[in-house]
Amino acid sequence: MNKEALGTGLALITAIISGFAIPVNKIFLVGIDPAVFTAVRALMIGAIFFVLASCQVRFDYTKFKKVPWKYLLAIGIIGGGMAFLLYFTGLKFTTGGRAAFLHKTLPVYITILAFVFLKEKVTKRQSLALLVMLIGTFMLLSSRIDPAAFWKDPSFGDLLVLGATILWGVENVIARYAMIKEESNFVVAFSRMFFGSVFLFIAVAVLGKTDVLFSLSLEQTTNLLISTGILFGYVFSYYWSIKLINVSKASSILLLSPVISLLIGVLVLGEPAPLLQLLGSLVILIGAYFMIKVKSEFVTGV
């Protein structure tokens, strides 16, 4: 299988995982502090990727780092720490469906940043898709729903999710840069999750929530483990995909997942779906259609 086909297939698998992850994580977040939730998950996944990376280099750690530490630290703090904290805090305030579509505007920020910093080519098709998705995002943000117990402050939650998505855009481009420099995708994934978990545990301590770590119920612990498994699948498949194809294309394929998230949110969680939100979501998917048809132009071999 060639790199383009394998990378595209891995991105599609990531999209399917992502479609289920957002509404499922919203269910798991009930009764669990977002900072604690994300810190524990990140630490466990970081440990798994450390083992995978160690096996990949046969425990010869001189092969572990091919880019300066500042890039690996930035990947972890920005993408594995700050973005996760903003996102899961926002998810407690808004609906899973809205969060899913806002998260899927990620290709907008990635494409712009990849064009500026990685010199990835942006075609007319991509430019049109970016414009369409921005219009869809504006429509979605303009829709209003009444607060309820499961979505306490949608507007505030939307802003937090959007902020997290922009940070993930920055992190994706740094990660792609590290892989262009032939850094292992396992090392990059380890950096994202481990250094992110360090940041999050510091946030837990600063916020005075360390006691929550030792008071999780059996049900909450089980939910954490399930959510950790889902996130591991997402990170594993996505980081492998952006090693093989352009990050702007891989992130665009993820735009297929909000359909699953929206359906689960409406059918399982009883979330509302205002007409403007549905229209905005449809516009974002139209933009995704144009983006997915773009062929990767590789910056370097893998």
N, C-alpha and C positions, 0 to 999 in steps of 0.2 A: 504494500500500500504506500502511495507516495505521501509526501509531507502535507500537501494541500488537503488531500482527502482525509488523512488521519487527524490532522489538526481541526478540520471542519467537523468531523464526527465527534471528537472530544468536546468541542464547543457546544454541539447539539446536546450531548449527554449532560453537560453543565447546565444548559438551559432548562432541561427537564427537572434536574435536581433543584434548581433555583425556583422553578414554578411551585413546587411543593414546599420549599423551605420557608418562604416568608409567612404564609398563613399558619403553618405548623409551629414555627417559632413564636408567633404571636400567642398561640394557645399555651405553649410552654412557659412564656414569660409571666403568666398570671401568678402572682405571689412570690416572684423571684426578682431581686433587685437587678437591673440591667448591667451595672458595673460588675457585680459578682458573677452573673450569668456569662458574660463575655470573657471575663478574666479566666475563669476555670476552663472554659472550652478552649480558649487560645493556648493555655499551658499544655493541656493534654494533646492537642493536635501538633503543637510545636515539638513535643517529645517524640511523637510518631514520626514526623518528618526528619528529626535528628537521626533516628535509627535508620530510616531509609537512605538518607544522605551518607551516613557512615558506611552502610553496606555497599553503596554505589562506588565509593572510593576505596573500598576494602580496608577501612579504618586508617587510611593514610591521610591524616588531616592537613598535610601540606598542600593537598589538592583541593581543599575545602573552599578557599577564598580566591577568586580571580578578579574581584573588583574591590576598591577600598571599602573599609568598614562603614564609612559614612553613608554609602548607598544602602547597605543591608540594614543599618539602623533606621534610616529614613523609611524604608519599606515597612519595617515593623511598627515604628511609632505612628506613622501617618495612616497606613492601611490596616494594620493589625490592632492598633490601639485607639487613636482618636476617632477614626471613622466608625469603628464598631460601637464605641461608646455613644456617639451621637445617634447612630442608626437605631440601636435597640432602645435608647431612651425615647426617640421619636416614635418608634413602633408601639410604645405603650400609650401614645396619645392620639394616633391616627389609625385608620383602617388598614388591614393587610393589603387590600386591593389597591388603594391609593399609593401605599408605600412601594408596592411591586412596580407600578408603572413609573413612579418617580425614580426608583432605582435603575430602571431600564433606560433612563436618559444618559446613562454612563457613557455610551459611545460618543455622545456629543462632545464631552469634555476630553475623552481619550483621543479622539480624532484630531481635535484642535492642538492638544499638547504634543501628540505624536508627530504632527506636521511641523510644529515649531522646533521641537527638541530632538526628534529621531529622524527627521527628514523623510517620513513616510509620505508617499504621494497621495494627494487628495483629489479624486476625479470630480468631474461635474456631477456625476450621479451621487457621490458622497455628499457634495455640497448641498444638493437639493434635498437629500435625505436629512441632513442636519437641520436645514431650515424647517422642514416639515415636522420633525420631532420637537423642535423648539416651540413651534406653534401648538402642537399637541400638549406639551408640558404646561404652557401658559393656560390652555383651556382647562386642563386638569386642576391646576392650582386655583383657577377662578371659580371652580365649582364649590359649592358650600353644602355641608351636611351638619345636622344638629348634633351636638355632643351627646354621648351616652356613656354608660358604665364601661364599655369595652373600647371606646374611642373618645377620651375625655376632652381633648382640645385638638381637633384635626388640623387647624391652620398652623399651630405651633409645632405639632408633630411633623407636618409636611416640610416645614423649614429645616428641622433637624435632619430629616431623611435626605433632603436635597443637599445640605451641607456635607453629610457623610458621603454622598455619591460623588461630589466634586473631589473630596479628599481621596476616594478610591481611584478616581481618574488620574490624579497625580501619582499615586502609588503604582498603578498599572504601568505607567510610562517608565517609571524608575525601574520596575521589575523587568520590563522588556529590554531596557538598556543593559541591565546586568546580564541578561541572557544573550544579547548581541555580543557581549564581551566573553561569551562562552561559560558563564556561571551556570551551574547545575540548577534545574528547576526545583529539585528537592531542597537545595541550599537556600534558594530564594523563598520557597514556601516555609521552611524552618524559620528563616529570619522574620518573615511576616508574622508568624504566629507566636514565636518565642519572645521576641523583643516587644511585640504588641502586648503579650501577657504581662511582661514586667511593667510596662506603662500602666496597664489596667489595674494590676495589684497595688501599685503606688496610688492610683486614683481611689481604690477601695479604702486604703489606709487613710488617705487625706480626708475622705468623706466620712470617716469614722464608721465604716460598715464591715470591719473585719469579723465582728461577732456573727454576722449573717453567714459567713463561710462555714461556721461550725454548728449551725442550727437548721441546715437543710433537711427536709423530711425525705423519706424513702421515695415518695412520688416525685419530688423535685429533683432528687439525684438521678432517678430513672429518666426523667425528661431531659436533664442535662446530658446524659450519656447518649440518648437518641439524637438530640440536636447536634452533639459533637460528631457523631457518625455522619450525619447529613452534611455538615460543614466540611469534614475531611474529604468526602466524595467531591464536593464542589471545588475545593482548593486543588485537589489532586488532578482532576480532569482539566480545570481551567488553566492552571499554570503549565501543564503539559501542552495544551493547545497553543498558548501564546509563545511557546518555544518553537512551534512549527509554522505558525501563520502570523500575519500582521495582527498586532493587538487591536487595531481599529476594527478589523473584520471579526475577530473572535468575540469582542465585546458586543458587536452588533447582533450576532446570532443569539445572544442572551435575551434580545428583545422579544423572542418567541414565548418566553416563560410567563409574562404577566397574564396571559389568557388563562392559564391554569390557576394562577394565584387569585385572579378576579372571580373565577367560577367557585373555587373553594371558599373564598371570603363570603360570597353571596349565599351559596347553598348550604354551607356548613356553619359559618359564624353568624349568618343573618345580617351581614353588612349591607348598608344601602348602596345604591349605584345610581346617582343622579344622571340625568341625560347628558349634561355637559361633560361629566367625567367619562361616560361611555364614548362620547364623540371624541374627546381628547385622547382616550386610550386607542381608539380606532386610528386616529391620525398618527400616533406614535408607531403603530404597527405598519402603517403604509410606508412610513419612513424606513422602518426596519427592512421591509421588502426590498427597497432599493439598495440598502447597505449590504445585505447578504449576498447579492449578486456580484459584488465587487471581488475581483481576484487579487490575492495578496501579491505584493511586489517586495521580495525579500531584501532586507538591508544587508544580510550576511548569511552564510550557510550555517547549518546547525551541526 
